[in-house]
Amino acid sequence: MLEKFKRVARIVKVPKIKADYWNNLKICYEDSFTNSDLLCLLSYKFAPELEKLHLSNFDRNKVIAIGNPNTYPPQEPSSKKKQILYVGRIEWYQKRVDRLVYIWKHLYKRFLIGN
């Protein structure tokens, strides 16, 4: 019985979560277009997704993208060290960067103190 309830709750909840995500994203981009001269995307392949948001103030001329030449020479592996690297925007509602501190606490206890 509990599993049926969970399944029904997921069917109802997931579309709501997705709709809330897209609404928040739309608000964020509308603010970006209103308050900036240019909007820089990681790649032009994200532009069609941006157009799908149907922003009230969308201006294709204000959208630019940065290339990723990835021309780094191969490097010899050095001695192994335990490292944690986060690469991304420090943005709570999309990236949940606040979880990094929690994750670090558990990894530190497990791998660094335990050795």
The first five atom37 places (N, CA, C, CB, O) and aatype in JSON, in Angstrom:
{
  "aatype": [12, 10, 6, 11, 13, 11, 1, 19, 0, 1, 9, 19, 11, 19, 14, 11, 9, 11, 0, 3, 18, 17, 2, 2, 10, 11, 9, 4, 18, 6, 3, 15, 13, 16, 2, 15, 3, 10, 10, 4, 10, 10, 15, 18, 11, 13, 0, 14, 6, 10, 6, 11, 10, 8, 10, 15, 2, 13, 3, 1, 2, 11, 19, 9, 0, 9, 7, 2, 14, 2, 16, 18, 14, 14, 5, 6, 14, 15, 15, 11, 11, 11, 5, 9, 10, 18, 19, 7, 1, 9, 6, 17, 18, 5, 11, 1, 19, 3, 1, 10, 19, 18, 9, 17, 11, 8, 10, 18, 11, 1, 13, 10, 9, 7, 2],
  "atom_mask": [
    [1, 1, 1, 1, 1],
    [1, 1, 1, 1, 1],
    [1, 1, 1, 1, 1],
    [1, 1, 1, 1, 1],
    [1, 1, 1, 1, 1],
    [1, 1, 1, 1, 1],
    [1, 1, 1, 1, 1],
    [1, 1, 1, 1, 1],
    [1, 1, 1, 1, 1],
    [1, 1, 1, 1, 1],
    [1, 1, 1, 1, 1],
    [1, 1, 1, 1, 1],
    [1, 1, 1, 1, 1],
    [1, 1, 1, 1, 1],
    [1, 1, 1, 1, 1],
    [1, 1, 1, 1, 1],
    [1, 1, 1, 1, 1],
    [1, 1, 1, 1, 1],
    [1, 1, 1, 1, 1],
    [1, 1, 1, 1, 1],
    [1, 1, 1, 1, 1],
    [1, 1, 1, 1, 1],
    [1, 1, 1, 1, 1],
    [1, 1, 1, 1, 1],
    [1, 1, 1, 1, 1],
    [1, 1, 1, 1, 1],
    [1, 1, 1, 1, 1],
    [1, 1, 1, 1, 1],
    [1, 1, 1, 1, 1],
    [1, 1, 1, 1, 1],
    [1, 1, 1, 1, 1],
    [1, 1, 1, 1, 1],
    [1, 1, 1, 1, 1],
    [1, 1, 1, 1, 1],
    [1, 1, 1, 1, 1],
    [1, 1, 1, 1, 1],
    [1, 1, 1, 1, 1],
    [1, 1, 1, 1, 1],
    [1, 1, 1, 1, 1],
    [1, 1, 1, 1, 1],
    [1, 1, 1, 1, 1],
    [1, 1, 1, 1, 1],
    [1, 1, 1, 1, 1],
    [1, 1, 1, 1, 1],
    [1, 1, 1, 1, 1],
    [1, 1, 1, 1, 1],
    [1, 1, 1, 1, 1],
    [1, 1, 1, 1, 1],
    [1, 1, 1, 1, 1],
    [1, 1, 1, 1, 1],
    [1, 1, 1, 1, 1],
    [1, 1, 1, 1, 1],
    [1, 1, 1, 1, 1],
    [1, 1, 1, 1, 1],
    [1, 1, 1, 1, 1],
    [1, 1, 1, 1, 1],
    [1, 1, 1, 1, 1],
    [1, 1, 1, 1, 1],
    [1, 1, 1, 1, 1],
    [1, 1, 1, 1, 1],
    [1, 1, 1, 1, 1],
    [1, 1, 1, 1, 1],
    [1, 1, 1, 1, 1],
    [1, 1, 1, 1, 1],
    [1, 1, 1, 1, 1],
    [1, 1, 1, 1, 1],
    [1, 1, 1, 0, 1],
    [1, 1, 1, 1, 1],
    [1, 1, 1, 1, 1],
    [1, 1, 1, 1, 1],
    [1, 1, 1, 1, 1],
    [1, 1, 1, 1, 1],
    [1, 1, 1, 1, 1],
    [1, 1, 1, 1, 1],
    [1, 1, 1, 1, 1],
    [1, 1, 1, 1, 1],
    [1, 1, 1, 1, 1],
    [1, 1, 1, 1, 1],
    [1, 1, 1, 1, 1],
    [1, 1, 1, 1, 1],
    [1, 1, 1, 1, 1],
    [1, 1, 1, 1, 1],
    [1, 1, 1, 1, 1],
    [1, 1, 1, 1, 1],
    [1, 1, 1, 1, 1],
    [1, 1, 1, 1, 1],
    [1, 1, 1, 1, 1],
    [1, 1, 1, 0, 1],
    [1, 1, 1, 1, 1],
    [1, 1, 1, 1, 1],
    [1, 1, 1, 1, 1],
    [1, 1, 1, 1, 1],
    [1, 1, 1, 1, 1],
    [1, 1, 1, 1, 1],
    [1, 1, 1, 1, 1],
    [1, 1, 1, 1, 1],
    [1, 1, 1, 1, 1],
    [1, 1, 1, 1, 1],
    [1, 1, 1, 1, 1],
    [1, 1, 1, 1, 1],
    [1, 1, 1, 1, 1],
    [1, 1, 1, 1, 1],
    [1, 1, 1, 1, 1],
    [1, 1, 1, 1, 1],
    [1, 1, 1, 1, 1],
    [1, 1, 1, 1, 1],
    [1, 1, 1, 1, 1],
    [1, 1, 1, 1, 1],
    [1, 1, 1, 1, 1],
    [1, 1, 1, 1, 1],
    [1, 1, 1, 1, 1],
    [1, 1, 1, 1, 1],
    [1, 1, 1, 1, 1],
    [1, 1, 1, 0, 1],
    [1, 1, 1, 1, 1]
  ],
  "atom_positions": [
    [[0.82, -1.2, 0.0], [0.0, 0.0, 0.0], [0.87, 1.26, 0.0], [-0.94, 0.0, 1.21], [0.59, 2.22, -0.72]],
    [[1.92, 1.24, 0.83], [2.81, 2.38, 0.91], [3.5, 2.64, -0.43], [3.85, 2.17, 2.01], [3.69, 3.79, -0.83]],
    [[3.88, 1.56, -1.11], [4.55, 1.71, -2.41], [3.61, 2.34, -3.45], [5.05, 0.35, -2.93], [4.05, 3.16, -4.26]],
    [[2.35, 1.97, -3.43], [1.39, 2.58, -4.34], [1.25, 4.07, -4.06], [0.02, 1.89, -4.23], [1.18, 4.89, -4.98]],
    [[1.21, 4.42, -2.79], [1.11, 5.83, -2.41], [2.34, 6.6, -2.89], [0.96, 5.96, -0.88], [2.22, 7.71, -3.41]],
    [[3.53, 6.02, -2.71], [4.77, 6.66, -3.16], [4.77, 6.86, -4.67], [6.0, 5.82, -2.74], [5.18, 7.9, -5.17]],
    [[4.3, 5.86, -5.39], [4.25, 5.93, -6.85], [3.31, 7.04, -7.31], [3.81, 4.58, -7.44], [3.65, 7.81, -8.22]],
    [[2.14, 7.13, -6.7], [1.18, 8.17, -7.05], [1.75, 9.55, -6.7], [-0.18, 7.94, -6.32], [1.61, 10.51, -7.46]],
    [[2.4, 9.63, -5.54], [3.0, 10.91, -5.12], [4.06, 11.35, -6.12], [3.61, 10.78, -3.71], [4.16, 12.53, -6.44]],
    [[4.87, 10.4, -6.62], [5.89, 10.73, -7.61], [5.26, 11.23, -8.92], [6.78, 9.51, -7.89], [5.75, 12.18, -9.53]],
    [[4.19, 10.57, -9.32], [3.5, 10.96, -10.57], [2.97, 12.38, -10.47], [2.35, 9.98, -10.88], [2.99, 13.13, -11.45]],
    [[2.51, 12.75, -9.29], [1.96, 14.09, -9.1], [3.08, 15.1, -8.86], [0.98, 14.09, -7.92], [3.03, 16.22, -9.36]],
    [[4.08, 14.71, -8.08], [5.11, 15.65, -7.64], [6.14, 15.99, -8.72], [5.82, 15.08, -6.44], [6.55, 17.15, -8.82]],
    [[6.56, 15.03, -9.51], [7.63, 15.26, -10.49], [7.26, 16.34, -11.5], [7.96, 13.96, -11.22], [8.08, 17.23, -11.74]],
    [[6.06, 16.32, -12.1], [5.73, 17.42, -13.02], [5.73, 18.79, -12.33], [4.36, 17.16, -13.64], [6.11, 19.79, -12.94]],
    [[5.31, 18.83, -11.08], [5.31, 20.1, -10.33], [6.74, 20.57, -10.11], [4.6, 19.93, -8.97], [7.02, 21.76, -10.27]],
    [[7.65, 19.68, -9.76], [9.04, 20.04, -9.55], [9.66, 20.56, -10.85], [9.85, 18.84, -9.01], [10.38, 21.55, -10.85]],
    [[9.37, 19.88, -11.96], [9.89, 20.31, -13.26], [9.33, 21.68, -13.65], [9.55, 19.28, -14.35], [10.07, 22.54, -14.13]],
    [[8.05, 21.89, -13.44], [7.44, 23.18, -13.77], [8.04, 24.3, -12.93], [5.91, 23.12, -13.57], [8.33, 25.38, -13.44]],
    [[8.24, 24.04, -11.64], [8.86, 25.04, -10.77], [10.27, 25.36, -11.22], [8.87, 24.55, -9.32], [10.68, 26.52, -11.2]],
    [[11.02, 24.34, -11.64], [12.39, 24.54, -12.12], [12.39, 25.45, -13.35], [13.05, 23.18, -12.47], [13.16, 26.42, -13.4]],
    [[11.54, 25.16, -14.33], [11.51, 25.95, -15.56], [11.02, 27.38, -15.29], [10.62, 25.28, -16.6], [11.49, 28.32, -15.92]],
    [[10.08, 27.54, -14.37], [9.62, 28.88, -14.01], [10.73, 29.69, -13.35], [8.41, 28.8, -13.07], [10.92, 30.86, -13.68]],
    [[11.47, 29.07, -12.44], [12.59, 29.75, -11.79], [13.67, 30.1, -12.81], [13.18, 28.89, -10.67], [14.25, 31.19, -12.75]],
    [[13.94, 29.19, -13.73], [14.94, 29.44, -14.77], [14.51, 30.6, -15.66], [15.15, 28.17, -15.62], [15.32, 31.45, -16.03]],
    [[13.23, 30.64, -16.0], [12.7, 31.72, -16.82], [12.86, 33.06, -16.12], [11.22, 31.46, -17.15], [13.27, 34.04, -16.74]],
    [[12.54, 33.11, -14.85], [12.68, 34.34, -14.07], [14.14, 34.78, -14.04], [12.15, 34.14, -12.63], [14.45, 35.97, -14.19]],
    [[15.02, 33.84, -13.83], [16.45, 34.13, -13.78], [16.95, 34.72, -15.09], [17.24, 32.87, -13.44], [17.66, 35.73, -15.09]],
    [[16.58, 34.11, -16.21], [17.02, 34.61, -17.51], [16.37, 35.95, -17.86], [16.71, 33.6, -18.58], [17.01, 36.8, -18.47]],
    [[15.13, 36.13, -17.49], [14.49, 37.42, -17.75], [15.21, 38.53, -16.99], [12.99, 37.39, -17.37], [15.42, 39.62, -17.52]],
    [[15.59, 38.24, -15.75], [16.37, 39.21, -14.98], [17.72, 39.46, -15.64], [16.56, 38.73, -13.53], [18.2, 40.6, -15.68]],
    [[18.33, 38.41, -16.15], [19.63, 38.56, -16.81], [19.53, 39.45, -18.04], [20.19, 37.18, -17.19], [20.38, 40.31, -18.25]],
    [[18.51, 39.24, -18.85], [18.34, 40.06, -20.05], [18.01, 41.51, -19.69], [17.24, 39.48, -20.95], [18.42, 42.44, -20.38]],
    [[17.27, 41.7, -18.62], [16.89, 43.05, -18.21], [18.09, 43.82, -17.66], [15.79, 42.99, -17.17], [18.24, 45.01, -17.93]],
    [[18.93, 43.15, -16.91], [19.99, 43.83, -16.16], [21.39, 43.7, -16.75], [20.01, 43.31, -14.79], [22.36, 44.04, -16.08]],
    [[21.52, 43.21, -17.97], [22.86, 43.06, -18.54], [22.86, 43.42, -20.02], [23.37, 41.63, -18.34], [21.82, 43.44, -20.68]],
    [[24.06, 43.7, -20.51], [24.22, 44.02, -21.92], [24.32, 42.77, -22.78], [25.45, 44.88, -22.14], [23.83, 42.73, -23.91]],
    [[24.95, 41.74, -22.22], [25.13, 40.47, -22.94], [24.9, 39.31, -22.0], [26.53, 40.39, -23.57], [25.1, 39.41, -20.79]],
    [[24.47, 38.2, -22.57], [24.33, 36.96, -21.82], [25.28, 35.96, -22.46], [22.84, 36.43, -21.82], [25.13, 35.63, -23.63]],
    [[26.23, 35.48, -21.69], [27.25, 34.58, -22.22], [26.9, 33.13, -21.86], [28.66, 34.95, -21.68], [26.79, 32.79, -20.68]],
    [[26.73, 32.3, -22.88], [26.45, 30.88, -22.69], [27.75, 30.09, -22.85], [25.37, 30.39, -23.69], [28.7, 30.57, -23.45]],
    [[27.77, 28.9, -22.33], [28.95, 28.05, -22.48], [29.12, 27.57, -23.91], [28.86, 26.87, -21.55], [30.23, 27.26, -24.34]],
    [[28.02, 27.51, -24.64], [28.07, 27.07, -26.03], [26.81, 27.59, -26.73], [28.18, 25.5, -26.14], [25.78, 27.81, -26.1]],
    [[26.91, 27.76, -28.05], [25.73, 28.2, -28.8], [24.65, 27.11, -28.84], [26.13, 28.58, -30.24], [23.5, 27.4, -29.17]],
    [[25.01, 25.88, -28.51], [23.98, 24.82, -28.52], [22.93, 25.03, -27.42], [24.65, 23.45, -28.33], [21.87, 24.41, -27.46]],
    [[23.21, 25.92, -26.45], [22.23, 26.21, -25.41], [21.23, 27.28, -25.84], [22.94, 26.64, -24.15], [20.22, 27.48, -25.16]],
    [[21.49, 27.97, -26.94], [20.6, 29.05, -27.39], [19.18, 28.56, -27.71], [21.19, 29.73, -28.62], [18.22, 29.21, -27.3]],
    [[19.01, 27.42, -28.44], [17.63, 26.97, -28.69], [16.86, 26.66, -27.4], [17.66, 25.73, -29.56], [15.66, 26.91, -27.32]],
    [[17.55, 26.13, -26.41], [16.89, 25.86, -25.13], [16.44, 27.16, -24.47], [17.83, 25.07, -24.18], [15.38, 27.23, -23.85]],
    [[17.26, 28.17, -24.62], [16.93, 29.49, -24.09], [15.69, 30.06, -24.79], [18.12, 30.45, -24.24], [14.84, 30.67, -24.16]],
    [[15.6, 29.85, -26.1], [14.44, 30.33, -26.86], [13.17, 29.6, -26.45], [14.68, 30.14, -28.36], [12.08, 30.18, -26.49]],
    [[13.29, 28.34, -26.05], [12.11, 27.57, -25.64], [11.47, 28.11, -24.37], [12.49, 26.12, -25.43], [10.31, 27.8, -24.08]],
    [[12.21, 28.92, -23.61], [11.65, 29.48, -22.38], [10.62, 30.56, -22.66], [12.76, 30.04, -21.52], [9.88, 30.96, -21.77]],
    [[10.56, 31.05, -23.92], [9.62, 32.1, -24.32], [9.71, 33.31, -23.39], [8.19, 31.55, -24.33], [8.72, 33.74, -22.79]],
    [[10.92, 33.83, -23.28], [11.15, 34.99, -22.43], [10.5, 36.22, -23.04], [12.66, 35.22, -22.22], [10.51, 36.4, -24.26]],
    [[9.96, 37.05, -22.21], [9.28, 38.25, -22.7], [10.27, 39.25, -23.29], [8.49, 38.91, -21.58], [9.9, 40.03, -24.18]],
    [[11.51, 39.24, -22.83], [12.49, 40.21, -23.29], [13.69, 39.54, -23.97], [12.97, 41.07, -22.13], [14.8, 40.08, -23.93]],
    [[13.48, 38.39, -24.58], [14.57, 37.66, -25.24], [15.08, 38.45, -26.44], [14.1, 36.25, -25.67], [14.3, 38.91, -27.28]],
    [[16.39, 38.6, -26.51], [17.03, 39.3, -27.62], [18.22, 38.47, -28.07], [17.46, 40.75, -27.22], [19.24, 38.4, -27.37]],
    [[18.11, 37.83, -29.23], [19.17, 36.96, -29.76], [20.49, 37.71, -29.92], [18.74, 36.36, -31.11], [21.56, 37.1, -29.84]],
    [[20.42, 39.02, -30.15], [21.63, 39.82, -30.33], [22.4, 40.02, -29.02], [21.27, 41.17, -30.92], [23.57, 40.4, -29.04]],
    [[21.75, 39.76, -27.9], [22.42, 39.9, -26.61], [23.03, 38.58, -26.13], [21.44, 40.41, -25.57], [23.56, 38.52, -25.02]],
    [[22.95, 37.53, -26.96], [23.46, 36.21, -26.56], [24.78, 35.95, -27.28], [22.43, 35.08, -26.89], [24.87, 36.04, -28.51]],
    [[25.8, 35.63, -26.5], [27.09, 35.22, -27.05], [27.48, 33.91, -26.39], [28.19, 36.32, -26.83], [26.87, 33.49, -25.41]],
    [[28.49, 33.27, -26.93], [28.96, 32.01, -26.35], [30.48, 31.99, -26.39], [28.38, 30.77, -27.11], [31.11, 32.65, -27.22]],
    [[31.05, 31.24, -25.48], [32.5, 31.08, -25.46], [32.85, 29.72, -26.03], [33.06, 31.25, -24.03], [32.14, 28.74, -25.81]],
    [[33.93, 29.68, -26.75], [34.38, 28.41, -27.33], [35.14, 27.59, -26.31], [0.0, 0.0, 0.0], [35.54, 28.09, -25.25]],
    [[35.34, 26.35, -26.63], [36.11, 25.46, -25.77], [37.18, 24.79, -26.62], [35.19, 24.4, -25.07], [36.98, 23.67, -27.1]],
    [[38.31, 25.46, -26.82], [39.32, 24.88, -27.7], [39.97, 23.62, -27.13], [40.38, 25.9, -28.0], [40.42, 22.76, -27.89]],
    [[40.01, 23.51, -25.82], [40.57, 22.33, -25.16], [41.89, 21.91, -25.8], [39.57, 21.16, -25.22], [42.03, 20.78, -26.29]],
    [[42.85, 22.8, -25.8], [44.14, 22.54, -26.43], [45.24, 22.27, -25.41], [44.53, 23.72, -27.3], [46.4, 22.61, -25.65]],
    [[44.9, 21.69, -24.31], [45.9, 21.4, -23.28], [46.77, 20.23, -23.71], [45.23, 21.11, -21.93], [46.26, 19.22, -24.18]],
    [[48.08, 20.36, -23.55], [48.95, 19.23, -23.91], [48.78, 18.1, -22.91], [50.43, 19.68, -23.98], [48.48, 18.34, -21.74]],
    [[48.97, 16.86, -23.35], [48.87, 15.74, -22.41], [49.93, 15.87, -21.32], [49.02, 14.39, -23.14], [51.06, 16.29, -21.59]],
    [[49.57, 15.52, -20.12], [50.49, 15.64, -18.99], [50.82, 14.26, -18.45], [49.89, 16.53, -17.89], [49.99, 13.35, -18.47]],
    [[52.01, 14.14, -17.97], [52.43, 12.9, -17.33], [51.74, 12.8, -15.97], [53.99, 12.85, -17.17], [51.64, 13.79, -15.24]],
    [[51.26, 11.62, -15.63], [50.64, 11.49, -14.32], [51.67, 11.68, -13.22], [49.94, 10.12, -14.17], [52.77, 11.12, -13.27]],
    [[51.31, 12.47, -12.24], [52.2, 12.69, -11.11], [51.8, 11.76, -9.97], [52.17, 14.17, -10.65], [50.91, 10.93, -10.12]],
    [[52.46, 11.91, -8.87], [52.11, 11.06, -7.73], [50.66, 11.35, -7.35], [53.07, 11.3, -6.51], [50.2, 12.48, -7.41]],
    [[49.97, 10.31, -6.96], [48.56, 10.44, -6.64], [48.38, 11.18, -5.33], [47.88, 9.07, -6.57], [49.05, 10.89, -4.34]],
    [[47.46, 12.14, -5.34], [47.08, 12.86, -4.14], [45.56, 12.83, -4.05], [47.63, 14.33, -4.14], [44.86, 12.73, -5.06]],
    [[45.09, 12.92, -2.87], [43.65, 12.98, -2.68], [43.23, 14.43, -2.85], [43.23, 12.42, -1.29], [43.63, 15.3, -2.07]],
    [[42.42, 14.69, -3.86], [41.96, 16.04, -4.13], [40.48, 16.03, -4.46], [42.77, 16.68, -5.28], [39.96, 15.08, -5.04]],
    [[39.83, 17.1, -4.07], [38.43, 17.28, -4.43], [38.35, 18.61, -5.17], [37.48, 17.26, -3.17], [38.88, 19.62, -4.71]],
    [[37.69, 18.6, -6.31], [37.57, 19.79, -7.13], [36.12, 20.02, -7.47], [38.43, 19.68, -8.4], [35.43, 19.1, -7.91]],
    [[35.65, 21.23, -7.27], [34.31, 21.62, -7.7], [34.46, 22.67, -8.79], [33.44, 22.16, -6.51], [35.16, 23.67, -8.6]],
    [[33.82, 22.44, -9.91], [33.82, 23.42, -10.99], [32.37, 23.71, -11.33], [34.61, 22.9, -12.24], [31.64, 22.81, -11.74]],
    [[31.95, 24.93, -11.18], [30.58, 25.28, -11.49], [30.21, 26.61, -10.87], [0.0, 0.0, 0.0], [30.99, 27.21, -10.13]],
    [[29.03, 27.06, -11.19], [28.56, 28.32, -10.63], [28.24, 28.13, -9.15], [27.31, 28.84, -11.39], [27.78, 27.07, -8.73]],
    [[28.49, 29.15, -8.39], [28.12, 29.12, -6.98], [26.72, 29.7, -6.9], [29.14, 29.92, -6.06], [26.52, 30.88, -6.61]],
    [[25.76, 28.84, -7.16], [24.37, 29.26, -7.29], [23.52, 28.24, -6.54], [23.93, 29.38, -8.8], [23.49, 27.07, -6.9]],
    [[22.84, 28.69, -5.5], [22.16, 27.76, -4.62], [21.04, 26.99, -5.3], [21.61, 28.49, -3.44], [21.03, 25.76, -5.23]],
    [[20.11, 27.65, -5.96], [18.89, 26.96, -6.39], [19.08, 26.07, -7.6], [17.84, 27.95, -6.69], [18.2, 25.25, -7.87]],
    [[20.17, 26.19, -8.34], [20.4, 25.26, -9.45], [21.48, 24.25, -9.14], [20.77, 26.03, -10.71], [21.34, 23.07, -9.45]],
    [[22.56, 24.71, -8.52], [23.71, 23.84, -8.3], [23.78, 23.25, -6.9], [24.97, 24.59, -8.58], [24.48, 22.27, -6.68]],
    [[23.07, 23.84, -5.97], [23.05, 23.38, -4.58], [24.47, 23.25, -4.02], [22.33, 22.03, -4.48], [24.84, 22.22, -3.44]],
    [[25.24, 24.3, -4.19], [26.62, 24.33, -3.74], [26.71, 24.17, -2.23], [27.29, 25.63, -4.17], [27.75, 23.74, -1.72]],
    [[25.65, 24.5, -1.52], [25.66, 24.35, -0.07], [25.9, 22.9, 0.35], [24.34, 24.84, 0.51], [26.36, 22.65, 1.47]],
    [[25.59, 21.96, -0.52], [25.81, 20.54, -0.2], [27.29, 20.18, -0.19], [25.09, 19.67, -1.21], [27.66, 19.15, 0.39]],
    [[28.13, 20.99, -0.8], [29.56, 20.69, -0.85], [30.16, 20.6, 0.55], [30.29, 21.75, -1.65], [31.0, 19.73, 0.81]],
    [[29.74, 21.47, 1.44], [30.28, 21.44, 2.81], [29.89, 20.14, 3.49], [29.77, 22.66, 3.63], [30.71, 19.5, 4.15]],
    [[28.65, 19.75, 3.33], [28.18, 18.49, 3.92], [28.93, 17.3, 3.33], [26.66, 18.33, 3.69], [29.37, 16.42, 4.06]],
    [[29.08, 17.28, 2.01], [29.78, 16.18, 1.34], [31.24, 16.15, 1.8], [29.7, 16.33, -0.19], [31.78, 15.08, 2.08]],
    [[31.88, 17.32, 1.86], [33.28, 17.39, 2.27], [33.44, 16.83, 3.68], [33.79, 18.85, 2.21], [34.4, 16.11, 3.95]],
    [[32.53, 17.15, 4.57], [32.61, 16.66, 5.95], [32.65, 15.14, 5.97], [31.41, 17.18, 6.78], [33.46, 14.54, 6.69]],
    [[31.79, 14.51, 5.19], [31.75, 13.05, 5.19], [32.95, 12.44, 4.48], [30.47, 12.57, 4.52], [33.48, 11.43, 4.94]],
    [[33.39, 13.02, 3.39], [34.57, 12.51, 2.69], [35.82, 12.67, 3.55], [34.75, 13.22, 1.36], [36.67, 11.78, 3.59]],
    [[35.92, 13.8, 4.23], [37.07, 14.05, 5.08], [37.15, 13.0, 6.19], [36.99, 15.46, 5.68], [38.22, 12.45, 6.46]],
    [[36.03, 12.74, 6.83], [36.01, 11.75, 7.9], [36.35, 10.36, 7.37], [34.64, 11.73, 8.59], [37.08, 9.61, 8.01]],
    [[35.81, 10.03, 6.21], [35.99, 8.69, 5.67], [37.39, 8.44, 5.12], [34.98, 8.45, 4.59], [37.99, 7.41, 5.4]],
    [[37.91, 9.39, 4.35], [39.14, 9.14, 3.63], [40.39, 9.78, 4.21], [38.98, 9.59, 2.26], [41.48, 9.2, 4.11]],
    [[40.29, 10.95, 4.79], [41.47, 11.63, 5.26], [41.79, 11.3, 6.72], [41.3, 13.13, 5.1], [42.95, 11.05, 7.06]],
    [[40.79, 11.3, 7.55], [41.02, 10.98, 8.96], [41.21, 9.48, 9.11], [39.85, 11.47, 9.84], [42.02, 9.03, 9.93]],
    [[40.49, 8.71, 8.33], [40.55, 7.24, 8.45], [41.89, 6.64, 8.08], [0.0, 0.0, 0.0], [42.15, 5.49, 8.42]],
    [[42.76, 7.39, 7.37], [44.06, 6.84, 6.95], [45.13, 7.08, 7.96], [44.48, 7.43, 5.64], [46.28, 6.68, 7.75]]
  ]
}
